[in-house]
Amino acid sequence: MRTISSLPPELTRLLFDAGTRIIVLVEGDDDRYVLREWFSGSLSEVEFYDCGGISNLNKWLEDLLSLGTRYALENYLLEPQPLWEVLTMRHPAIRAGLPDKQAMETRLIEICRMLKSVTAANLAYFDENKAQYQSSGQTAKLEYLSVGHHHDRQVVIQQAAKQLKCSEDECERRIAEREEIINRHLANLNLSHQVIDGKRILHWINHDLFITGRDYLFRLLSDRAKLHDLPDDVVKIVKDRILSSART
């Protein structure tokens, strides 16, 4: 019998809704949609629960545990073949600039490179927050650049310098150090997906190519991915580790 009187209302509802099913906490509604779509045949055994953000996910996970590396999920949706199929199905004229899967892969890598400076600035924010937390117990409260933030390098440096409270020359040096690290991962798409947030890539795909609407694109990609092989690591986590352990 579960003891739930001491839990927050959100977790009380979660446990009642899940019943005897396994609970898998996910960051947001988009993550929940994709996983429920991909594993629709297993929803009698597992429930994917939207926590409403990473901070809630971490807190709820701690609360639940006290009772008893790859990427953002969007990166899994941004494989060249299903993405090319969705884009050319919706906008056939795109074939002129993106004739095949290989061209789509090249464009994805170009977008990752375009986002390099934004990613480097966010790494600098992360390092600064971590350093201040280690020295004082409180972070610098630096907020990451938004998903649709302007990717021009000079614009990024100017804004990051204000946030980091340093000169633009010093900021450029710090960003350049991190860009050098990121560059090592931009030789191919698999490595690029390890350092560039899929949410940002998806934003620019929608902004530059799809245009019709980000949520619609997201759902088309989720459906199309089911027609191809699902990512091995996601399948192993959900089926081999979570479901199989519950069945034994």
FIMARLO-573572 format. One line per 3 residues: number of its first residue (from 1); their letters; for each residue x, y, z of N, C-alpha, C. Coordinates in Angstrom, 3 decimals. Layout:
N
NUM = a = X,Y,Z,X,Y,Z,X,Y,Z; ...
***
This chain:
248
1 = mrt = 0.854,-1.201,0.000,0.000,0.000,0.000,0.883,1.242,0.000; 0.572,2.229,-0.906,1.382,3.427,-0.997,1.022,4.400,0.107; 2.039,5.073,0.626,1.824,6.168,1.558,1.990,7.461,0.781
4 = iss = 0.897,8.195,0.585,0.968,9.367,-0.283,0.544,10.656,0.414; 0.218,10.587,1.683,-0.302,11.772,2.355,0.721,12.892,2.427; 2.033,12.544,2.421,3.051,13.577,2.549,3.520,14.129,1.213
7 = lpp = 2.974,13.617,0.086,3.420,14.049,-1.228,2.706,15.329,-1.663; 3.348,16.127,-2.538,2.658,17.269,-3.139,1.453,16.803,-3.940; 0.462,17.679,-4.163,-0.741,17.277,-4.910,-0.426,16.715,-6.289
10 = elt = 0.585,17.290,-6.962,0.918,16.809,-8.308,1.338,15.348,-8.293; 2.139,14.972,-7.294,2.605,13.595,-7.217,1.511,12.653,-6.748; 0.628,13.152,-5.897,-0.520,12.333,-5.484,-1.366,11.960,-6.703
13 = rll = -1.640,12.957,-7.553,-2.411,12.702,-8.761,-1.667,11.755,-9.687; -0.357,11.937,-9.808,0.460,11.077,-10.669,0.327,9.625,-10.263; 0.453,9.347,-8.962,0.420,7.972,-8.484,-0.964,7.338,-8.660
16 = fda = -2.009,8.135,-8.431,-3.348,7.608,-8.638,-3.603,7.317,-10.113; -3.182,8.244,-10.999,-3.385,8.064,-12.445,-2.632,6.854,-12.970; -1.422,6.645,-12.446,-0.573,5.555,-12.952,-1.101,4.198,-12.525
19 = gtr = -1.720,4.130,-11.352,-2.199,2.841,-10.851,-1.043,1.867,-10.700; -1.154,0.718,-11.367,-0.082,-0.284,-11.271,0.964,-0.119,-12.368; 0.791,0.884,-13.226,1.742,1.086,-14.323,3.052,1.696,-13.815
22 = iiv = 4.111,1.452,-14.579,5.406,2.068,-14.289,5.340,3.539,-14.652; 5.932,4.384,-13.803,5.960,5.823,-14.050,7.311,6.206,-14.637; 7.281,6.899,-15.776,8.499,7.465,-16.364,8.321,8.975,-16.419
25 = lve = 9.118,9.704,-15.636,9.026,11.156,-15.616,9.756,11.726,-16.825; 9.119,12.668,-17.519,9.752,13.348,-18.641,9.639,14.849,-18.421; 10.487,15.600,-19.150,10.598,17.037,-18.888,9.347,17.815,-19.270
28 = gdd = 8.775,17.525,-20.451,7.656,18.342,-20.911,6.660,17.560,-21.742; 5.631,18.276,-22.205,4.544,17.641,-22.949,5.013,17.076,-24.284; 5.981,17.752,-24.936,6.503,17.237,-26.200,7.159,15.872,-26.016
31 = dry = 7.962,15.740,-24.956,8.614,14.462,-24.668,7.564,13.373,-24.428; 6.531,13.732,-23.673,5.472,12.773,-23.360,4.758,12.331,-24.632; 4.472,13.270,-25.508,3.759,12.940,-26.748,4.540,11.928,-27.573
34 = vlr = 5.842,12.181,-27.771,6.650,11.295,-28.610,6.727,9.897,-28.012; 6.998,9.792,-26.722,7.166,8.478,-26.097,5.849,7.706,-26.056; 4.747,8.397,-25.805,3.440,7.722,-25.834,3.102,7.251,-27.242
37 = ewf = 3.497,8.032,-28.243,3.247,7.649,-29.631,4.081,6.438,-30.012; 5.353,6.471,-29.654,6.266,5.384,-30.023,5.951,4.080,-29.293; 5.479,4.193,-28.053,5.231,2.989,-27.251,3.742,2.877,-26.902
40 = sgs = 2.899,3.220,-27.881,1.454,3.193,-27.650,0.955,1.798,-27.290; 1.642,0.763,-27.784,1.225,-0.591,-27.479,1.556,-1.041,-26.071; 2.307,-0.230,-25.330,2.719,-0.615,-23.971,2.122,0.281,-22.895
43 = lse = 1.138,1.123,-23.253,0.618,2.102,-22.293,-0.206,1.480,-21.176; -0.535,0.207,-21.296,-1.191,-0.464,-20.176,-0.186,-0.818,-19.086; 1.115,-0.730,-19.422,2.162,-1.091,-18.471,3.015,0.092,-18.011
46 = vef = 3.042,1.150,-18.836,3.927,2.267,-18.521,3.207,3.575,-18.822; 3.454,4.604,-18.009,2.904,5.937,-18.251,4.037,6.953,-18.226; 4.045,7.813,-19.245,5.040,8.886,-19.338,4.380,10.156,-18.822
49 = ydc = 4.985,10.744,-17.809,4.332,11.848,-17.107,5.091,13.146,-17.320; 4.359,14.161,-17.804,4.935,15.492,-18.059,5.087,16.248,-16.739; 6.334,16.572,-16.400,6.614,17.260,-15.143,6.530,18.783,-15.254
52 = ggi = 6.455,19.301,-16.486,6.365,20.750,-16.645,7.683,21.476,-16.493; 8.776,20.820,-16.904,10.078,21.477,-16.837,11.095,20.668,-16.072; 12.378,20.957,-16.349,13.459,20.175,-15.749,13.546,20.350,-14.244
55 = snl = 13.226,21.557,-13.735,13.313,21.768,-12.288,12.272,20.927,-11.560; 11.069,20.867,-12.109,10.029,20.021,-11.515,10.405,18.551,-11.605; 10.964,18.159,-12.762,11.363,16.759,-12.937,12.355,16.345,-11.852
58 = nkw = 13.370,17.170,-11.622,14.382,16.844,-10.613,13.782,16.777,-9.215; 12.902,17.721,-8.907,12.302,17.749,-7.566,11.382,16.548,-7.362; 10.539,16.261,-8.363,9.613,15.141,-8.226,10.364,13.818,-8.170
61 = led = 11.444,13.724,-8.915,12.242,12.506,-8.872,12.814,12.299,-7.476; 13.314,13.377,-6.876,13.840,13.274,-5.504,12.751,12.839,-4.540; 11.552,13.434,-4.682,10.438,13.088,-3.788,10.054,11.627,-3.929
64 = lls = 9.988,11.147,-5.178,9.606,9.753,-5.397,10.675,8.793,-4.898; 11.935,9.136,-5.154,13.015,8.259,-4.715,13.144,8.235,-3.201; 12.754,9.331,-2.542,12.826,9.342,-1.078,11.816,8.369,-0.484
67 = lgt = 10.776,8.017,-1.266,9.831,6.988,-0.831,10.375,5.601,-1.158; 10.854,5.336,-1.716,11.339,3.997,-2.053,12.819,3.976,-2.145; 22.953,11.363,-21.260,23.594,11.743,-21.918,23.457,11.832,-23.179
70 = rya = 21.990,10.802,-23.708,22.213,11.537,-24.978,21.510,12.866,-24.862; 20.659,13.217,-25.740,20.258,14.530,-26.204,18.883,14.902,-25.692; 18.417,16.089,-26.091,16.997,16.400,-25.982,16.248,15.422,-26.879
73 = len = 15.027,15.113,-26.534,14.286,14.124,-27.315,14.138,14.561,-28.768; 14.092,15.884,-28.995,13.963,16.371,-30.366,15.102,15.915,-31.262; 16.289,15.687,-30.705,17.399,15.230,-31.543,17.077,13.901,-32.218
76 = yll = 16.303,13.068,-31.539,15.931,11.784,-32.121,15.005,11.950,-33.322; 14.263,13.041,-33.355,13.335,13.280,-34.451,14.028,13.851,-35.682; 15.231,14.359,-35.499,15.907,15.092,-36.564,16.906,14.225,-37.310
79 = epq = 16.481,13.045,-37.687,17.274,12.186,-38.556,16.970,12.555,-40.010; 17.967,12.525,-40.888,17.803,13.058,-42.245,16.641,12.466,-43.041; 16.485,11.133,-43.033,15.466,10.536,-43.904,14.037,10.912,-43.505
82 = plw = 13.610,10.663,-42.251,12.232,11.049,-41.910,11.988,12.543,-41.996; 13.003,13.352,-41.646,12.837,14.803,-41.740,12.665,15.227,-43.197; 13.482,14.668,-44.094,13.371,14.982,-45.520,12.006,14.575,-46.059
85 = evl = 11.515,13.431,-45.635,10.205,12.964,-46.091,9.093,13.910,-45.655; 9.147,14.365,-44.414,8.119,15.271,-43.904,8.168,16.610,-44.637; 9.353,17.165,-44.800,9.484,18.473,-45.439,9.047,18.438,-46.898
88 = tmr = 9.480,17.429,-47.629,9.139,17.376,-49.056,7.689,16.974,-49.283; 7.109,16.265,-48.328,5.689,15.941,-48.421,4.843,17.208,-48.240; 5.242,18.047,-47.301,4.495,19.267,-47.017,4.780,20.371,-48.036
91 = hpa = 6.038,20.489,-48.442,6.455,21.535,-49.378,7.297,20.902,-50.492; 6.671,20.342,-51.526,7.409,19.646,-52.585,8.501,20.482,-53.243; 8.351,21.799,-53.278,9.347,22.656,-53.920,10.701,22.609,-53.214
94 = ira = 10.710,22.144,-51.980,11.959,22.058,-51.224,12.948,21.114,-51.899; 12.440,20.183,-52.684,13.321,19.228,-53.365,14.380,19.914,-54.226; 14.091,21.107,-54.703,15.063,21.812,-55.541,16.355,22.100,-54.776
97 = glp = 16.221,22.423,-53.500,17.408,22.698,-52.684,17.845,21.535,-51.824; 16.916,20.603,-51.581,17.198,19.423,-50.765,16.749,18.187,-51.541; 17.543,17.739,-52.514,17.091,16.662,-53.393,17.025,15.286,-52.762
100 = dkq = 17.754,15.073,-51.657,17.787,13.727,-51.088,18.202,13.761,-49.620; 18.292,12.574,-49.037,18.653,12.419,-47.627,20.015,13.032,-47.314; 20.982,12.856,-48.213,22.324,13.380,-47.965,22.320,14.902,-47.893
103 = ame = 21.543,15.538,-48.777,21.438,16.997,-48.735,20.791,17.454,-47.433; 19.804,16.671,-46.950,19.157,17.000,-45.691,20.142,16.906,-44.538; 20.980,15.884,-44.546,21.993,15.736,-43.495,22.970,16.902,-43.518
106 = trl = 23.386,17.309,-44.710,24.295,18.450,-44.829,23.659,19.713,-44.273; 22.370,19.918,-44.574,21.680,21.101,-44.054,21.579,21.058,-42.530; 21.323,19.897,-41.959,21.257,19.779,-40.498,22.591,20.149,-39.850
109 = iei = 23.686,19.689,-40.439,25.002,20.029,-39.898,25.257,21.526,-40.020; 24.815,22.127,-41.131,24.973,23.575,-41.298,24.219,24.333,-40.209; 23.022,23.872,-39.869,22.248,24.518,-38.814,22.955,24.366,-37.471
112 = crm = 23.526,23.189,-37.216,24.279,22.974,-35.978,25.448,23.946,-35.893; 26.137,24.148,-36.986,27.262,25.090,-37.002,26.789,26.521,-36.785; 25.636,26.843,-37.340,25.056,28.165,-37.147,24.774,28.434,-35.663
115 = lks = 24.420,27.387,-34.937,24.069,27.526,-33.520,25.259,27.383,-32.583; 26.448,27.292,-33.144,27.647,27.049,-32.342,27.893,28.138,-31.300; 27.785,29.401,-31.681,28.100,30.486,-30.750,27.083,30.574,-29.623
118 = vta = 25.799,30.347,-29.950,24.766,30.341,-28.914,25.026,29.223,-27.916; 25.376,28.053,-28.424,25.683,26.918,-27.546,26.897,27.210,-26.689; 27.924,27.838,-27.273,29.135,28.176,-26.518,28.830,29.173,-25.409
121 = anl = 27.970,30.156,-25.693,27.595,31.128,-24.661,26.860,30.443,-23.517; 25.964,29.524,-23.843,25.245,28.804,-22.794,26.182,27.932,-21.962; 27.208,27.366,-22.597,28.211,26.618,-21.845,28.953,27.538,-20.889
124 = ayf = 29.253,28.746,-21.343,29.927,29.718,-20.471,29.034,30.081,-19.289; 27.732,30.235,-19.530,26.801,30.506,-18.438,26.777,29.351,-17.444; 26.730,28.131,-17.988,26.706,26.949,-17.122,27.955,26.904,-16.240
127 = den = 29.118,27.126,-16.852,30.375,27.079,-16.092,30.420,28.165,-15.016; 29.913,29.355,-15.350,29.905,30.449,-14.382,28.956,30.150,-13.227; 27.764,29.637,-13.540,26.818,29.250,-12.485,27.414,28.192,-11.571
130 = kaq = 28.065,27.197,-12.179,28.662,26.109,-11.409,29.796,26.613,-10.523; 30.651,27.474,-11.072,31.789,28.000,-10.307,31.311,28.808,-9.112; 30.314,29.644,-9.316,29.822,30.462,-8.202,29.110,29.614,-7.161
133 = yqs = 28.425,28.565,-7.619,27.760,27.677,-6.660,28.785,26.951,-5.798; 29.865,26.515,-6.411,30.907,25.808,-5.667,31.608,26.701,-4.655; 31.688,28.000,-4.951,32.388,28.908,-4.045,31.476,29.530,-2.996
136 = sgq = 30.194,29.720,-3.339,29.318,30.442,-2.421,28.040,29.696,-2.045; 27.749,28.614,-2.760,26.518,27.889,-2.501,25.329,28.436,-3.267; 25.546,29.487,-4.064,24.494,30.061,-4.893,25.019,30.279,-6.295
139 = tak = 24.151,30.057,-7.295,24.583,30.250,-8.683,24.556,31.728,-9.042; 25.125,32.049,-10.187,25.097,33.423,-10.695,23.738,33.774,-11.289; 22.837,32.796,-11.351,21.474,32.981,-11.871,21.481,33.460,-13.323
142 = ley = 22.430,32.953,-14.082,22.490,33.279,-15.501,21.514,32.383,-16.258; 20.634,32.963,-17.030,19.645,32.204,-17.785,20.147,31.966,-19.199; 19.982,30.733,-19.680,20.462,30.372,-21.007,19.764,31.190,-22.089
145 = lsv = 20.481,31.422,-23.186,19.893,32.107,-24.330,18.721,31.291,-24.865; 17.668,31.960,-25.238,16.427,31.286,-25.621,16.598,30.488,-26.907; 15.629,29.598,-27.159,15.689,28.711,-28.323,15.787,29.490,-29.628
148 = ghh = 15.043,30.585,-29.752,15.059,31.345,-30.997,15.999,32.527,-30.995; 16.967,32.528,-30.092,17.881,33.676,-29.971,18.677,33.876,-31.255; 18.956,35.152,-31.566,19.734,35.484,-32.763,21.082,34.767,-32.722
151 = hdr = 21.463,34.127,-33.837,22.668,33.300,-33.831,23.918,34.040,-34.293; 23.775,35.326,-34.693,24.956,36.087,-35.113,25.975,36.147,-33.975; 27.211,35.804,-34.289,28.236,35.650,-33.247,28.463,36.944,-32.472
154 = qvv = 28.531,38.070,-33.167,28.799,39.332,-32.482,27.656,39.732,-31.567; 26.439,39.464,-32.015,25.275,39.735,-31.162,25.332,38.875,-29.902; 25.680,37.615,-30.073,25.792,36.699,-28.928,26.855,37.194,-27.958
157 = iqq = 28.005,37.593,-28.473,29.095,38.065,-27.615,28.679,39.316,-26.847; 28.026,40.260,-27.525,27.600,41.496,-26.860,26.640,41.212,-25.711; 25.671,40.328,-25.946,24.707,40.026,-24.886,25.355,39.210,-23.772
160 = aak = 26.191,38.241,-24.142,26.831,37.401,-23.123,27.770,38.222,-22.245; 28.445,39.201,-22.833,29.345,40.050,-22.052,28.578,40.786,-20.954; 27.377,41.249,-21.272,26.554,41.927,-20.266,26.126,40.962,-19.171
163 = qlk = 25.748,39.758,-19.575,25.312,38.769,-18.595,26.451,38.319,-17.689; 27.610,38.110,-18.297,28.780,37.635,-17.542,29.517,38.766,-16.838; 29.118,40.008,-17.133,29.726,41.197,-16.515,31.233,41.236,-16.766
166 = cse = 31.570,41.101,-18.032,32.968,41.180,-18.428,33.067,41.966,-19.728; 34.282,42.288,-20.168,34.457,43.013,-21.419,34.105,42.102,-22.591; 33.822,42.716,-23.738,33.519,41.911,-24.919,34.728,41.095,-25.364
169 = dec = 35.928,41.651,-25.175,37.140,40.895,-25.528,37.274,39.639,-24.670; 37.031,39.792,-23.358,37.108,38.647,-22.456,36.007,37.641,-22.777; 34.821,38.147,-23.077,33.709,37.265,-23.420,34.008,36.502,-24.709
172 = err = 34.575,37.194,-25.694,34.920,36.536,-26.947,35.915,35.417,-26.720; 36.864,35.641,-25.821,37.853,34.604,-25.508,37.180,33.390,-24.888; 36.264,33.625,-23.955,35.600,32.517,-23.278,34.699,31.732,-24.238
175 = iae = 34.017,32.450,-25.098,33.160,31.777,-26.074,34.000,31.016,-27.086; 35.118,31.620,-27.539,35.988,30.955,-28.518,36.542,29.646,-27.967; 36.889,29.607,-26.680,37.390,28.379,-26.055,36.353,27.263,-26.161
178 = ree = 35.106,27.625,-25.928,34.049,26.617,-25.959,33.644,26.264,-27.396; 33.754,27.228,-28.297,33.499,26.931,-29.707,34.505,25.910,-30.240; 35.735,26.001,-29.760,36.757,25.047,-30.192,36.384,23.631,-29.764
181 = iin = 35.829,23.488,-28.573,35.377,22.177,-28.095,34.205,21.688,-28.937; 33.264,22.582,-29.201,32.080,22.221,-29.986,32.470,21.817,-31.399; 33.441,22.516,-31.975,33.872,22.237,-33.355,34.271,20.783,-33.562
184 = rhl = 34.816,20.175,-32.528,35.261,18.783,-32.638,34.086,17.839,-32.874; 32.885,18.297,-32.556,31.696,17.445,-32.687,30.871,17.753,-33.931; 31.321,18.688,-34.759,30.506,19.118,-35.887,30.936,18.508,-37.211
187 = anl = 31.738,17.462,-37.148,32.195,16.806,-38.376,31.107,15.953,-39.001; 30.225,15.400,-38.173,29.119,14.594,-38.690,27.895,14.791,-37.806; 26.765,14.294,-38.263,25.506,14.574,-37.583,25.392,13.877,-36.234
190 = nls = 25.871,12.646,-36.144,25.781,11.937,-34.867,26.496,12.692,-33.757; 27.686,13.178,-34.046,28.432,13.943,-33.048,27.780,15.298,-32.798; 27.264,15.924,-33.863,26.624,17.236,-33.705,25.434,17.154,-32.766
193 = hqv = 24.668,16.063,-32.859,23.500,15.896,-31.997,23.890,15.794,-30.523; 25.137,15.488,-30.245,25.570,15.355,-28.857,25.843,16.696,-28.196; 25.982,17.762,-28.981,26.326,19.065,-28.400,25.335,20.173,-28.719
196 = idg = 24.519,20.007,-29.757,23.563,21.046,-30.134,22.156,20.586,-29.773; 21.479,21.377,-28.966,20.153,21.041,-28.463,19.157,20.897,-29.611; 18.479,19.740,-29.660,17.511,19.485,-30.715,16.372,20.484,-30.759
199 = kri = 16.004,21.063,-29.610,14.936,22.066,-29.602,15.325,23.256,-30.465; 16.599,23.624,-30.418,17.080,24.770,-31.214,17.120,24.424,-32.701; 17.577,23.216,-33.008,17.616,22.793,-34.415,16.201,22.761,-34.979
202 = lhw = 15.269,22.188,-34.218,13.882,22.088,-34.675,13.288,23.465,-34.924; 13.623,24.412,-34.069,13.126,25.782,-34.247,13.552,26.341,-35.600; 14.834,26.150,-35.953,15.325,26.725,-37.200,14.839,25.954,-38.423
205 = inh = 14.640,24.660,-38.279,14.037,23.886,-39.367,12.635,24.420,-39.653; 11.871,24.636,-38.592,10.521,25.151,-38.768,10.536,26.570,-39.330; 11.433,27.399,-38.810,11.507,28.800,-39.198,11.922,28.966,-40.661
208 = dlf = 12.894,28.159,-41.098,13.472,28.339,-42.430,12.851,27.457,-43.509; 12.339,26.279,-43.145,11.921,25.313,-44.156,10.447,24.913,-44.062; 9.986,24.590,-42.864,8.631,24.049,-42.736,7.582,25.156,-42.731
211 = itg = 7.805,26.148,-41.875,7.036,27.402,-41.831,5.609,27.211,-41.304; 4.975,26.092,-41.583,3.556,25.897,-41.286,3.232,25.961,-39.798; 4.123,25.479,-38.945,3.856,25.496,-37.510,4.699,24.474,-36.785
214 = rdy = 5.324,24.891,-35.701,6.273,24.035,-34.991,5.601,22.793,-34.423; 4.423,22.947,-33.799,3.751,21.785,-33.200,3.334,20.777,-34.259; 2.874,21.283,-35.390,2.482,20.389,-36.479,3.692,19.627,-37.001
217 = lfr = 4.799,20.332,-37.176,6.043,19.676,-37.610,6.464,18.613,-36.612; 6.386,18.934,-35.335,6.786,18.006,-34.278,5.985,16.713,-34.355; 4.691,16.842,-34.557,3.839,15.657,-34.590,4.011,14.854,-35.877
220 = lls = 4.223,15.541,-36.981,4.510,14.821,-38.220,5.811,14.020,-38.104; 6.824,14.620,-37.491,8.101,13.927,-37.322,7.963,12.732,-36.382; 7.169,12.901,-35.317,6.952,11.787,-34.386,6.294,10.611,-35.096
223 = dra = 5.272,10.901,-35.906,4.579,9.845,-36.646,5.500,9.202,-37.672; 6.270,10.014,-38.390,7.144,9.493,-39.439,8.242,8.614,-38.856; 8.730,8.977,-37.669,9.802,8.199,-37.037,9.369,6.766,-36.753
226 = klh = 8.069,6.554,-36.531,7.571,5.197,-36.271,7.701,4.298,-37.493; 7.786,4.887,-38.676,7.922,4.102,-39.900,9.355,3.659,-40.136; 10.282,4.230,-39.386,11.691,3.866,-39.474,12.081,3.174,-38.165
229 = dlp = 13.321,2.773,-38.035,13.763,2.136,-36.796,13.827,3.159,-35.673; 13.179,2.851,-34.552,13.266,3.730,-33.401,14.671,3.681,-32.812; 15.102,4.752,-32.134,16.457,4.790,-31.572,16.701,3.631,-30.616
232 = ddv = 17.821,2.954,-30.800,18.128,1.774,-29.984,18.153,2.086,-28.504; 18.761,3.242,-28.133,18.899,3.519,-26.703,17.549,3.817,-26.047; 16.637,4.481,-26.772,15.307,4.730,-26.211,14.542,3.419,-26.049
235 = vki = 14.609,2.564,-27.053,13.933,1.265,-26.979,14.468,0.446,-25.811; 15.786,0.437,-25.639,16.381,-0.334,-24.546,15.949,0.192,-23.189; 15.897,1.521,-23.049,15.503,2.105,-21.767,14.062,1.736,-21.430
238 = vkd = 13.164,1.927,-22.404,11.732,1.721,-22.129,11.374,0.239,-22.077; 11.814,-0.537,-23.086,11.387,-1.933,-23.170,12.283,-2.878,-22.371; 13.596,-2.781,-22.586,14.499,-3.752,-21.963,14.739,-3.481,-20.492
241 = ril = 14.873,-2.202,-20.133,15.207,-1.873,-18.742,13.975,-1.635,-17.883; 13.041,-0.826,-18.395,11.882,-0.452,-17.568,10.806,-1.537,-17.585; 10.340,-1.893,-18.784,9.239,-2.857,-18.857,9.660,-4.261,-18.466
244 = ssa = 10.830,-4.713,-18.944,11.235,-6.082,-18.663,11.511,-6.292,-17.184; 12.070,-5.243,-16.527,12.338,-5.375,-15.087,11.042,-5.455,-14.286; 9.999,-4.793,-14.784,8.722,-4.841,-14.079,8.007,-6.162,-14.259
247 = rt = 8.290,-6.831,-15.382,7.609,-8.099,-15.670,8.226,-9.277,-14.928; 9.482,-9.129,-14.477,10.152,-10.239,-13.812,9.805,-10.291,-12.328
***
